[in-house]
Amino acid sequence: MDKNKFVVRRSEEAEPTPVSKTGFQAKVREVKGSILAPVNAGLKMTLVACSQSGSYSSPLYDAMVKRYPKIKEDYRGLFINQNLKIGAVYTTAVNSEVWILQAVCMDKEGVLDETALKACVKKAVSSACYEGASLHLSELLFNDVPELKEALTAEAIKSGVNIYLYVEPTK
């Protein structure tokens, strides 16, 4: 593996992170690489946004589905069984170290629901905190849901969860 494939560095614009209520100092790291190959040891939780429609499409979600087809199967299964609730976060373990969190923060028409977004953020951070995982987020996610970055970063730092922000390579 090429040693220079992934470059992990602390973001220059990030302010020093305060100590969380858990007593740990959370870190926000910027990674130049694809979220499809997450860095770091331990459990990695990757967050993707989706809608309540049962057929969601975005550049990030489509790339994740191509790499991990199981997440689409789970998403469709929840929709068919009418268990796809707005504001919920559904977890799919694609392997022992990578879990995909599907945050249903958009309604059936694909319109962002602010209340659902806040609920999804709290549930995703709570899950990562409980499992001792780090959260991995792509810049493509913030293109889909721009409001998510600030809310998620603040909540994760408050809870002591490390965040990896991926700057996807351009083709």
N, C-alpha and C positions, 0 to 999 in steps of 0.2 A: 504494500500500500504506500502510496506517495505521502511522505511526511507533510508536504505543503498542501495537501488536498483540503484540509479544514483549518481555518484560522479562527481561533477563539480569542476574543479580546473584550475587555470591558468597554462599553460604549462611552465615548468622550463626553457626550452631552448629559449623561446620567449623573445625577447628584449622588453624593455618598448615601448609601442606604441606611436607614435607621435600624436599630435592633428591634426585632418584632416582639409581639406579645409572648411568643414562645421562648424568647431568649436567644434565638439564632439570628444572625445577620444574613438576610437573603441577598442574593446577587442577581443582577441582570447582565447577561452576557450576550454579545452579538457574535453570531457564527456566520462566516462566509461559506455557504455550502447548502446542500439540499436537505430539507426536512425529512425527506424519504430515507435518509441515512443519519439518524440522530446521533449526536456525540454525547459523551459522558457515560460513566458507569452507573449501574443501578437502574431502577425503574424510570422509564421515560413516558410521560403522558403527553400526547399530541392533541391539541384542540382544533377541531374543525367546526364551522358553523353549518347548519342545515335548516331547512324549512319544514313545515308541517305537511307539505304537499305529498310527500312520498316519492317525488322524483325531483331531486335538487341537483343543480349543476353549477359549478364554478371552477376556475382553473385549479385551485388548491384541492377541492373535493374530488374532481376528476382524476388528478394525479394520485391522490391517496387511494382511490378506488382501483386504479390501474395497478398500483403496487400491492394493495391489500384488498382483494375482492370481498373478503369476509365482511367488511364494514357495510358494503352496499346490501349484502344479504340480510344482515341484522336490521338495517334501516328499513328495507322493504318489508321484512317480517313484522316489525313494529307497526308499520303503516297498515298492512293487511289485517292485522289483529286489532286495529284501532287503538293502539296503545301509545301512539306518537303524540305526546302532550307538549304543548308549548311551555317553555321555561324549564324543561327537563334536560338532563345530560345523561346520555346512554353510553356505556363503556363497552368497547370491544377489545379483548386481548388478542392482538394479532400474533404475538409471540410472548415468551416469558418476560422480556424486558421492554416491550413497546405496547402501550395501550392507547387506543384512539378514543378520545372523548368527543362524541357528537352532540353539540349543543344546539337544541332546537330553539332558536331565538327569532325565527321569522315565521309569519303566518303562512297560510296556504297560497297566498299570492306572492310570497317572497318579500313582504314588507317587514322591516325590522320592528320588533316590539320591545320598547325600552324596558318595561317591567320584566319581560322574559329574559332580556339580556342581563339585567342585574341578578336575577335568580340563577341563570346559567353560570355567571362568573363566580358567585358564591359557592355553588355546588362543585364546580371544577376545582377551585382552590381548596375547598374542604376535602375533596377526594384525594388530591395530591398530598395535602398535609397529612391526612390519615394514613396513606400508603407509604409515606416517606419518599415520594417521587419528585422529580423536577418537571416543570411544565415547558413544553417545546412549542413555539409559535412561529409561523411563517409570515413574512411581510405580505404574502398573498392573502392571508386571512384578514389583515387590516385593510386591504383594498376592498374586500367584500363587506366588512363591518368596521369602518373607521373608529367608531365609538368604543370599540372593545379594548384597544391598546391601553389607554389611560386607566380605565376601570379595572382591567385585569391586573395590570402591573401594580397598582396601588393595593389591591386586595391581596395579591400574592406576597408582596413585601411585608404587609401588615401581619400575615400569617407565617412568614419565615420560609416560603417556598421559592426555590431558585428558578429563574426563568432564562431560557435560551431563545433568543430572537434570531431567526434564520433569514439571511439575505440571500435569496435564491440566485443561482448563477444564470446569466443571460446566455442565450444561444446565439 
